[in-house]
Amino acid sequence: MKQISSRFSMAVHTLTLIAVAPSECTGDFIAGSVNTNPVVVRRIMSMLKKAGLIDVRAGVGGASLLKEPSEITLLDVYKAVDVVEDGQLFNIHEKPNILCPVGRTIEDSLSAELKEAQAAMEKRLNETTIGMMIEKAHDN
């Protein structure tokens, strides 16, 4: 199984940083904090902008949140950076042997469980905001 793309954690890092230090948040500054290439950060920022979460100033650079940190959930971020297709966090192997008693039923048996697991994860992400991430950063 593939891991959730690191775009998600980088996007949360980016939004939290913009909330804490908006005047300093150029792509290069964020890339230094995330410890990645500025091109990667610019792609993520483009996704966040398209989702209506940030505004990016052309020319001089920099970014600002379009919503209060307490209004941006981790689920918003998760969806903004296209981590997975809707309802597709888990994949089930294709074409199991239908002559096998497990092979012919595994997809139906497992699908409901995996959908519930994804729903639980998304519910949890929806309960956590960028504002809460700022508080956690200040607690450490």
Protein Blocks (a to p, Z undefined) as FASTA:
>chain_A
ZZddfklmmmmmmmmmmmmmmmlmcfklmmmmnopafklmmmmmmmmmmnopaccdehjg
paddfbdfklpcfklmmmmnombaghilbccdehiafkbmklmmmmmmmmmmmmmmmmmm
mmmmmmpcfklmmmmmmmZZ
